[in-house]
Amino acid sequence: MHRPLKSALRIALLAMAAAVLASCALPFGGGPTPIAYRQIDISGNCSQTDEDGFREQATLRVDANQVQALNWQLWVGRRGTCRFNLPDFHQTRSRPQIELLANDGSGCKLMIWRDPRRVTIAHANCEARCTPGIYEEAWPVMFDPSTGQCSAATRR
């Protein structure tokens, strides 16, 4: 995927993650429409490397919106990594999207939601789980819900 197209996709993913967070924080009737509930059942494995050096390896298993397994590492070129593992989090929500909160009190939150084409894992306030200086470029990972593999939207 060409770098300008890749950047546009990343910006769109960040906007989606921001919308998910905003929909949780605002009362109904004000602001964005809340995310639609879709039950998540997936056994996913996404491992890919983009031509610009961004790479991700993610394993996700969810049964009826309960996270059973999560291991996600992403690389921002050769500049650093972010790492998220289920034992470091506890699930705080299962609807309309799944939310996991870090056990260490840092406020790091993982959000998992499903739309008709993909299951997405995004993060918020998780700078401490990344190499310094790369957090703004640490993008969500997306799975194809029918195959469990990386979503076609993120493949080159």
MDTraj code that builds the backbone (N, CA, C; nanometers):
import mdtraj as md
import numpy as np

residues = "MET HIS ARG PRO LEU LYS SER ALA LEU ARG ILE ALA LEU LEU ALA MET ALA ALA ALA VAL LEU ALA SER CYS ALA LEU PRO PHE GLY GLY GLY PRO THR PRO ILE ALA TYR ARG GLN ILE ASP ILE SER GLY ASN CYS SER GLN THR ASP GLU ASP GLY PHE ARG GLU GLN ALA THR LEU ARG VAL ASP ALA ASN GLN VAL GLN ALA LEU ASN TRP GLN LEU TRP VAL GLY ARG ARG GLY THR CYS ARG PHE ASN LEU PRO ASP PHE HIS GLN THR ARG SER ARG PRO GLN ILE GLU LEU LEU ALA ASN ASP GLY SER GLY CYS LYS LEU MET ILE TRP ARG ASP PRO ARG ARG VAL THR ILE ALA HIS ALA ASN CYS GLU ALA ARG CYS THR PRO GLY ILE TYR GLU GLU ALA TRP PRO VAL MET PHE ASP PRO SER THR GLY GLN CYS SER ALA ALA THR ARG ARG".split()
xyz = np.array([
    [0.0863, -0.1164, 0.0000],
    [0.0000, 0.0000, 0.0000],
    [0.0911, 0.1228, 0.0000],
    [0.0585, 0.2210, -0.0807],
    [0.1388, 0.3420, -0.0883],
    [0.1276, 0.4201, 0.0407],
    [0.2368, 0.4889, 0.0770],
    [0.2421, 0.5599, 0.2047],
    [0.1279, 0.6612, 0.2223],
    [0.0931, 0.7469, 0.1206],
    [-0.0188, 0.8400, 0.1419],
    [-0.1504, 0.7677, 0.1701],
    [-0.1751, 0.6572, 0.1002],
    [-0.2968, 0.5807, 0.1235],
    [-0.2940, 0.5182, 0.2618],
    [-0.1779, 0.4662, 0.3007],
    [-0.1613, 0.4058, 0.4325],
    [-0.1858, 0.5102, 0.5407],
    [-0.1320, 0.6317, 0.5232],
    [-0.1526, 0.7383, 0.6212],
    [-0.2995, 0.7749, 0.6316],
    [-0.3688, 0.7811, 0.5192],
    [-0.5120, 0.8127, 0.5209],
    [-0.5894, 0.7057, 0.5961],
    [-0.5539, 0.5790, 0.5752],
    [-0.6205, 0.4695, 0.6458],
    [-0.5963, 0.4809, 0.7956],
    [-0.4738, 0.5120, 0.8349],
    [-0.4422, 0.5241, 0.9769],
    [-0.5194, 0.6391, 1.0402],
    [-0.5310, 0.7509, 0.9698],
    [-0.6069, 0.8644, 1.0219],
    [-0.7532, 0.8256, 1.0394],
    [-0.8080, 0.7519, 0.9424],
    [-0.9477, 0.7073, 0.9528],
    [-0.9655, 0.6144, 1.0725],
    [-0.8704, 0.5255, 1.0969],
    [-0.8791, 0.4343, 1.2113],
    [-0.8734, 0.5110, 1.3428],
    [-0.7872, 0.6107, 1.3503],
    [-0.7814, 0.6915, 1.4718],
    [-0.9125, 0.7654, 1.4943],
    [-0.9716, 0.8155, 1.3865],
    [-1.1003, 0.8842, 1.3984],
    [-1.2073, 0.7879, 1.4493],
    [-1.2061, 0.6618, 1.3991],
    [-1.3035, 0.5632, 1.4477],
    [-1.2821, 0.5360, 1.5957],
    [-1.1565, 0.5201, 1.6375],
    [-1.1284, 0.4938, 1.7784],
    [-1.1740, 0.6115, 1.8647],
    [-1.1495, 0.7340, 1.8166],
    [-1.1940, 0.8518, 1.8908],
    [-1.3458, 0.8563, 1.9005],
    [-1.4145, 0.8172, 1.7938],
    [-1.5612, 0.8157, 1.7956],
    [-1.6133, 0.7136, 1.8962],
    [-1.5478, 0.5984, 1.9045],
    [-1.5885, 0.4971, 2.0015],
    [-1.5735, 0.5523, 2.1424],
    [-1.4589, 0.6141, 2.1706],
    [-1.4386, 0.6714, 2.3036],
    [-1.5398, 0.7816, 2.3327],
    [-1.5628, 0.8678, 2.2351],
    [-1.6570, 0.9784, 2.2550],
    [-1.7980, 0.9278, 2.2780],
    [-1.8366, 0.8232, 2.2071],
    [-1.9729, 0.7729, 2.2225],
    [-1.9949, 0.7138, 2.3603],
    [-1.8886, 0.6705, 2.4240],
    [-1.9017, 0.6148, 2.5587],
    [-1.9089, 0.7246, 2.6636],
    [-1.8485, 0.8387, 2.6348],
    [-1.8377, 0.9437, 2.7351],
    [-1.9539, 1.0413, 2.7336],
    [-2.0239, 1.0532, 2.6215],
    [-2.1301, 1.1519, 2.6104],
    [-2.2662, 1.0894, 2.6353],
    [-2.3565, 1.1621, 2.6999],
    [-2.4906, 1.1081, 2.7208],
    [-2.5656, 1.0984, 2.5885],
    [-2.6625, 1.0090, 2.5817],
    [-2.7435, 0.9948, 2.4621],
    [-2.8119, 1.1275, 2.4331],
    [-2.8242, 1.1588, 2.3044],
    [-2.8868, 1.2834, 2.2651],
    [-2.7862, 1.3949, 2.2434],
    [-2.6633, 1.3779, 2.2879],
    [-2.5601, 1.4788, 2.2659],
    [-2.4384, 1.4141, 2.2043],
    [-2.3860, 1.4701, 2.0987],
    [-2.2637, 1.4192, 2.0385],
    [-2.2881, 1.3025, 1.9459],
    [-2.1835, 1.2231, 1.9227],
    [-2.1923, 1.1135, 1.8266],
    [-2.2928, 1.0065, 1.8681],
    [-2.3442, 0.9373, 1.7684],
    [-2.4331, 0.8253, 1.7933],
    [-2.3519, 0.7114, 1.8549],
    [-2.4028, 0.6467, 1.9584],
    [-2.3293, 0.5355, 2.0185],
    [-2.3035, 0.4242, 1.9171],
    [-2.1953, 0.3538, 1.9371],
    [-2.1603, 0.2437, 1.8488],
    [-2.2691, 0.1366, 1.8567],
    [-2.3031, 0.0805, 1.7418],
    [-2.4053, -0.0247, 1.7375],
    [-2.3487, -0.1522, 1.7982],
    [-2.4311, -0.2204, 1.8752],
    [-2.3865, -0.3457, 1.9360],
    [-2.3894, -0.4580, 1.8340],
    [-2.2802, -0.5300, 1.8243],
    [-2.2709, -0.6524, 1.7462],
    [-2.1930, -0.7519, 1.8313],
    [-2.2507, -0.8665, 1.8542],
    [-2.1803, -0.9670, 1.9336],
    [-2.0506, -1.0052, 1.8639],
    [-1.9460, -1.0244, 1.9439],
    [-1.8151, -1.0619, 1.8909],
    [-1.7836, -1.2040, 1.9323],
    [-1.7612, -1.2863, 1.8323],
    [-1.7130, -1.4233, 1.8477],
    [-1.6043, -1.4382, 1.7425],
    [-1.4808, -1.4498, 1.7860],
    [-1.3715, -1.4584, 1.6891],
    [-1.2540, -1.5339, 1.7492],
    [-1.1889, -1.6095, 1.6646],
    [-1.0603, -1.6684, 1.6959],
    [-0.9678, -1.6162, 1.5872],
    [-0.8929, -1.5114, 1.6200],
    [-0.8172, -1.4414, 1.5178],
    [-0.6676, -1.4456, 1.5372],
    [-0.5976, -1.4389, 1.4233],
    [-0.4534, -1.4311, 1.4223],
    [-0.4141, -1.3414, 1.3057],
    [-0.3540, -1.2276, 1.3342],
    [-0.3128, -1.1324, 1.2319],
    [-0.1632, -1.1093, 1.2459],
    [-0.0909, -1.1382, 1.1404],
    [0.0530, -1.1142, 1.1364],
    [0.0854, -1.0587, 0.9991],
    [0.1341, -0.9349, 0.9957],
    [0.1644, -0.8734, 0.8671],
    [0.2714, -0.7666, 0.8832],
    [0.3390, -0.7390, 0.7729],
    [0.4392, -0.6334, 0.7658],
    [0.4078, -0.5480, 0.6445],
    [0.4029, -0.4174, 0.6642],
    [0.3786, -0.3241, 0.5546],
    [0.5114, -0.2822, 0.4939],
    [0.5056, -0.2327, 0.3729],
    [0.6281, -0.1948, 0.3028],
    [0.7010, -0.0795, 0.3705],
    [0.6329, -0.0005, 0.4530],
    [0.6998, 0.1094, 0.5225],
    [0.7583, 0.0664, 0.6568],
    [0.7579, -0.0644, 0.6863],
    [0.8215, -0.1158, 0.8071],
    [0.7300, -0.1328, 0.9257],
    [0.6056, -0.0870, 0.9154],
    [0.5109, -0.1104, 1.0245],
    [0.4747, -0.2580, 1.0244],
    [0.4679, -0.3161, 1.1435],
    [0.4412, -0.4589, 1.1528],
    [0.3531, -0.4838, 1.2739],
    [0.2744, -0.5907, 1.2658],
    [0.1919, -0.6284, 1.3798],
    [0.1763, -0.7794, 1.3858],
    [0.1649, -0.8267, 1.5073],
    [0.1315, -0.9658, 1.5352],
    [0.0260, -0.9608, 1.6445],
    [-0.0895, -1.0165, 1.6155],
    [-0.1981, -1.0116, 1.7134],
    [-0.2751, -1.1420, 1.7130],
    [-0.3033, -1.1897, 1.8316],
    [-0.3895, -1.3050, 1.8520],
    [-0.5050, -1.2584, 1.9390],
    [-0.6258, -1.2917, 1.8975],
    [-0.7453, -1.2499, 1.9715],
    [-0.8459, -1.3634, 1.9702],
    [-0.8960, -1.3989, 2.0874],
    [-1.0051, -1.4955, 2.0966],
    [-1.1125, -1.4370, 2.1874],
    [-1.2320, -1.4249, 2.1314],
    [-1.3464, -1.3698, 2.2046],
    [-1.4637, -1.4632, 2.1852],
    [-1.5304, -1.4998, 2.2935],
    [-1.6509, -1.5825, 2.2906],
    [-1.7631, -1.5038, 2.3563],
    [-1.8688, -1.4745, 2.2787],
    [-1.9855, -1.4014, 2.3282],
    [-1.9443, -1.2747, 2.4042],
    [-1.8560, -1.1970, 2.3434],
    [-1.8067, -1.0693, 2.3958],
    [-1.7217, -1.0814, 2.5220],
    [-1.6756, -1.1998, 2.5543],
    [-1.5845, -1.2188, 2.6667],
    [-1.4469, -1.2542, 2.6103],
    [-1.3476, -1.1713, 2.6405],
    [-1.2131, -1.1921, 2.5862],
    [-1.1488, -1.3103, 2.6572],
    [-1.1092, -1.4080, 2.5790],
    [-1.0447, -1.5287, 2.6307],
    [-0.8931, -1.5239, 2.6130],
    [-0.8476, -1.4592, 2.5053],
    [-0.7036, -1.4489, 2.4771],
    [-0.6772, -1.3213, 2.3983],
    [-0.5686, -1.2544, 2.4329],
    [-0.5263, -1.1364, 2.3587],
    [-0.3760, -1.1219, 2.3776],
    [-0.3053, -1.1172, 2.2673],
    [-0.1619, -1.0928, 2.2669],
    [-0.1346, -1.0106, 2.1420],
    [-0.0956, -0.8851, 2.1597],
    [-0.0820, -0.7928, 2.0472],
    [0.0484, -0.7163, 2.0613],
    [0.1306, -0.7249, 1.9590],
    [0.2522, -0.6453, 1.9530],
    [0.2571, -0.5772, 1.8177],
    [0.2950, -0.4498, 1.8186],
    [0.3097, -0.3770, 1.6935],
    [0.4442, -0.3067, 1.6934],
    [0.4981, -0.2915, 1.5740],
    [0.6269, -0.2275, 1.5544],
    [0.6070, -0.1048, 1.4661],
    [0.6632, 0.0062, 1.5063],
    [0.6605, 0.1284, 1.4259],
    [0.7970, 0.1362, 1.3571],
    [0.8044, 0.0738, 1.2403],
    [0.9324, 0.0635, 1.1707],
    [1.0348, 0.0003, 1.2630],
    [1.1544, 0.0561, 1.2617],
    [1.2600, 0.0080, 1.3516],
    [1.2741, 0.0971, 1.4739],
    [1.1776, 0.1877, 1.4920],
    [1.1878, 0.2852, 1.6000],
    [1.1376, 0.2348, 1.7340],
    [1.0556, 0.1301, 1.7349],
    [1.0082, 0.0801, 1.8626],
    [0.8821, -0.0025, 1.8510],
    [0.8338, -0.0469, 1.9666],
    [0.7195, -0.1378, 1.9725],
    [0.6203, -0.0950, 2.0811],
    [0.5019, -0.1511, 2.0704],
    [0.4011, -0.1462, 2.1767],
    [0.3574, -0.2908, 2.1990],
    [0.3238, -0.3236, 2.3226],
    [0.2853, -0.4611, 2.3550],
    [0.1674, -0.4611, 2.4517],
    [0.0696, -0.5475, 2.4204],
    [-0.0513, -0.5603, 2.5017],
    [-0.0812, -0.7089, 2.5200],
    [-0.0929, -0.7533, 2.6455],
    [-0.1208, -0.8936, 2.6769],
    [-0.2359, -0.9017, 2.7762],
    [-0.3273, -0.9942, 2.7540],
    [-0.4473, -1.0065, 2.8359],
    [-0.4207, -1.0144, 2.9865],
    [-0.3197, -1.0880, 3.0352],
    [-0.3012, -1.0937, 3.1811],
    [-0.2764, -0.9573, 3.2465],
    [-0.2387, -0.8568, 3.1665],
    [-0.2128, -0.7230, 3.2197],
    [-0.3392, -0.6362, 3.2254],
    [-0.4535, -0.6925, 3.1850],
    [-0.5784, -0.6170, 3.1748],
    [-0.6929, -0.6952, 3.2387],
    [-0.8001, -0.6248, 3.2681],
    [-0.9248, -0.6896, 3.3106],
    [-1.0382, -0.6271, 3.2301],
    [-1.1371, -0.7086, 3.1981],
    [-1.2484, -0.6624, 3.1151],
    [-1.3465, -0.5844, 3.2011],
    [-1.3814, -0.4633, 3.1541],
    [-1.4731, -0.3771, 3.2280],
    [-1.6074, -0.3589, 3.1576],
    [-1.6137, -0.3872, 3.0276],
    [-1.7387, -0.3749, 2.9514],
    [-1.7431, -0.4845, 2.8461],
    [-1.8663, -0.5237, 2.8132],
    [-1.8836, -0.6187, 2.7030],
    [-1.9802, -0.5652, 2.5973],
    [-2.0519, -0.4552, 2.6276],
    [-2.1463, -0.3951, 2.5332],
    [-2.1457, -0.2444, 2.5477],
    [-2.1649, -0.1652, 2.4468],
    [-2.1797, -0.2040, 2.3071],
    [-2.0476, -0.2481, 2.2444],
    [-1.9351, -0.2106, 2.3063],
    [-1.8061, -0.2629, 2.2645],
    [-1.7365, -0.3197, 2.3876],
    [-1.6346, -0.3976, 2.3643],
    [-1.5575, -0.4557, 2.4731],
    [-1.4534, -0.3533, 2.5175],
    [-1.4354, -0.3409, 2.6482],
    [-1.3298, -0.2557, 2.7002],
    [-1.2498, -0.3338, 2.8032],
    [-1.1189, -0.3189, 2.7946],
    [-1.0262, -0.3789, 2.8888],
    [-0.9447, -0.2661, 2.9504],
    [-0.9268, -0.2683, 3.0809],
    [-0.8517, -0.1655, 3.1511],
    [-0.7265, -0.2273, 3.2115],
    [-0.6155, -0.1556, 3.2020],
    [-0.4887, -0.2062, 3.2556],
    [-0.4986, -0.2262, 3.4066],
    [-0.4387, -0.3332, 3.4534],
    [-0.4388, -0.3648, 3.5966],
    [-0.3494, -0.2723, 3.6783],
    [-0.2561, -0.2024, 3.6130],
    [-0.1567, -0.1222, 3.6841],
    [-0.2050, 0.0174, 3.7231],
    [-0.3319, 0.0505, 3.6936],
    [-0.3852, 0.1806, 3.7305],
    [-0.3428, 0.2950, 3.6387],
    [-0.2781, 0.2637, 3.5270],
    [-0.2283, 0.3666, 3.4355],
    [-0.3376, 0.4331, 3.3529],
    [-0.4558, 0.3714, 3.3471],
    [-0.5634, 0.4245, 3.2636],
    [-0.5570, 0.3750, 3.1201],
    [-0.4611, 0.2903, 3.0886],
    [-0.4517, 0.2325, 2.9543],
    [-0.5763, 0.1482, 2.9298],
    [-0.6411, 0.1729, 2.8158],
    [-0.7654, 0.1043, 2.7836],
    [-0.7556, 0.0447, 2.6437],
    [-0.7993, -0.0796, 2.6290],
    [-0.8141, -0.1435, 2.4990],
    [-0.9625, -0.1527, 2.4687],
    [-0.9981, -0.1243, 2.3444],
    [-1.1376, -0.1310, 2.3009],
    [-1.1454, -0.2257, 2.1825],
    [-1.2456, -0.3110, 2.1837],
    [-1.2668, -0.4066, 2.0754],
    [-1.4108, -0.3914, 2.0300],
    [-1.4294, -0.3685, 1.9004],
    [-1.5649, -0.3569, 1.8475],
    [-1.5726, -0.4228, 1.7112],
    [-1.6966, -0.4479, 1.6713],
    [-1.7210, -0.5122, 1.5430],
    [-1.8128, -0.4252, 1.4601],
    [-1.7763, -0.4080, 1.3346],
    [-1.8673, -0.3496, 1.2372],
    [-1.8910, -0.4591, 1.1333],
    [-1.9711, -0.4365, 1.0325],
    [-2.0020, -0.5455, 0.9392],
    [-1.8798, -0.6073, 0.8705],
    [-1.7709, -0.5315, 0.8563],
    [-1.6562, -0.5813, 0.7800],
    [-1.5354, -0.6209, 0.8617],
    [-1.5277, -0.5825, 0.9887],
    [-1.4060, -0.6107, 1.0642],
    [-1.4288, -0.6068, 1.2147],
    [-1.3356, -0.6694, 1.2859],
    [-1.3252, -0.6573, 1.4307],
    [-1.1975, -0.5779, 1.4554],
    [-1.2088, -0.4708, 1.5322],
    [-1.0961, -0.3803, 1.5541],
    [-1.0553, -0.3813, 1.7001],
    [-0.9235, -0.3788, 1.7245],
    [-0.8686, -0.3561, 1.8586],
    [-0.7954, -0.2224, 1.8515],
    [-0.8324, -0.1306, 1.9399],
    [-0.7663, -0.0013, 1.9486],
    [-0.7251, 0.0223, 2.0937],
    [-0.6434, 0.1220, 2.1151],
    [-0.5945, 0.1531, 2.2492],
    [-0.6069, 0.3021, 2.2763],
    [-0.6086, 0.3382, 2.4033],
    [-0.6123, 0.4783, 2.4455],
    [-0.5352, 0.4919, 2.5760],
    [-0.4583, 0.5993, 2.5880],
    [-0.3803, 0.6291, 2.7093],
    [-0.2797, 0.5203, 2.7439],
    [-0.2179, 0.4625, 2.6424],
    [-0.1285, 0.3489, 2.6643],
    [0.0173, 0.3789, 2.6301],
    [0.0585, 0.5050, 2.6379],
    [0.1951, 0.5425, 2.6025],
    [0.2998, 0.4612, 2.6780],
    [0.2732, 0.4271, 2.8029],
    [0.3699, 0.3547, 2.8850],
    [0.3964, 0.2134, 2.8331],
    [0.3103, 0.1616, 2.7485],
    [0.3291, 0.0270, 2.6936],
    [0.4048, 0.0290, 2.5619],
    [0.4546, 0.1459, 2.5247],
    [0.5253, 0.1630, 2.3977],
    [0.6641, 0.2218, 2.4200],
    [0.7517, 0.1974, 2.3245],
    [0.8812, 0.2632, 2.3232],
    [0.8565, 0.4145, 2.3175],
    [0.9283, 0.4944, 2.3959],
    [0.9066, 0.6394, 2.3925],
    [0.9182, 0.6969, 2.2504],
    [0.8253, 0.7889, 2.2196],
    [0.8300, 0.8602, 2.0937],
    [0.7547, 0.7993, 1.9772],
    [0.6910, 0.6829, 1.9963],
    [0.6224, 0.6199, 1.8827],
    [0.4710, 0.6101, 1.9011],
    [0.4201, 0.6429, 2.0178],
    [0.2799, 0.6152, 2.0485],
    [0.1832, 0.6753, 1.9475],
    [0.2090, 0.7951, 1.8997],
    [0.1175, 0.8598, 1.8048],
    [0.1077, 0.7845, 1.6725],
    [0.1996, 0.6939, 1.6468],
    [0.1971, 0.6162, 1.5230],
    [0.1574, 0.4707, 1.5461],
    [0.1142, 0.4378, 1.6657],
    [0.0740, 0.3012, 1.7000],
    [-0.0745, 0.2852, 1.6690],
    [-0.1056, 0.2217, 1.5579],
    [-0.2413, 0.2173, 1.5045],
    [-0.3173, 0.0922, 1.5483],
    [-0.4491, 0.0949, 1.5359],
    [-0.5305, -0.0228, 1.5684],
    [-0.4993, -0.1403, 1.4757],
    [-0.5402, -0.2584, 1.5179],
    [-0.5298, -0.3784, 1.4352],
    [-0.6724, -0.4240, 1.4048],
    [-0.6910, -0.4763, 1.2825],
    [-0.8251, -0.5174, 1.2406],
    [-0.8218, -0.6610, 1.1882],
    [-0.9257, -0.7345, 1.2238],
    [-0.9417, -0.8735, 1.1826],
    [-1.0639, -0.8871, 1.0926],
    [-1.0569, -0.9782, 0.9983],
    [-1.1732, -1.0155, 0.9179],
    [-1.2545, -1.1126, 1.0036],
    [-1.3790, -1.0798, 1.0391],
    [-1.4551, -1.1667, 1.1298],
    [-1.4887, -1.3031, 1.0703],
    [-1.4879, -1.3160, 0.9379],
    [-1.5222, -1.4452, 0.8782],
    [-1.4028, -1.5406, 0.8725],
    [-1.2798, -1.4867, 0.8642],
    [-1.1613, -1.5728, 0.8545],
    [-1.0740, -1.5692, 0.9790],
    [-1.0828, -1.4622, 1.0568],
    [-0.9959, -1.4450, 1.1729],
    [-0.8585, -1.3914, 1.1362],
    [-0.8321, -1.3706, 1.0090],
    [-0.7026, -1.3181, 0.9644],
    [-0.7068, -1.1653, 0.9612],
    [-0.5947, -1.1043, 0.9255],
    [-0.5890, -0.9589, 0.9139],
    [-0.6969, -0.9128, 0.8175],
    [-0.7600, -0.8024, 0.8496],
    [-0.8624, -0.7476, 0.7626],
    [-0.7994, -0.7017, 0.6312],
    [-0.8696, -0.7211, 0.5209],
    [-0.8197, -0.6810, 0.3906],
    [-0.7932, -0.5312, 0.3858],
    [-0.8593, -0.4540, 0.4700],
    [-0.8409, -0.3084, 0.4693],
    [-0.6999, -0.2699, 0.5124],
    [-0.6296, -0.3576, 0.5827],
    [-0.4950, -0.3237, 0.6286],
    [-0.3865, -0.3973, 0.5517],
    [-0.4235, -0.4809, 0.4578],
    [-0.3226, -0.5509, 0.3789],
    [-0.2731, -0.4630, 0.2657],
    [-0.1492, -0.4880, 0.2243],
    [-0.0984, -0.4118, 0.1098],
    [-0.1404, -0.4749, -0.0188],
])
top = md.Topology()
chain = top.add_chain()
for i, resn in enumerate(residues, 1):
    res = top.add_residue(resn, chain, resSeq=i)
    for name in ("N", "CA", "C"):
        top.add_atom(name, md.element.get_by_symbol(name[0]), res)
traj = md.Trajectory(xyz[None], top)
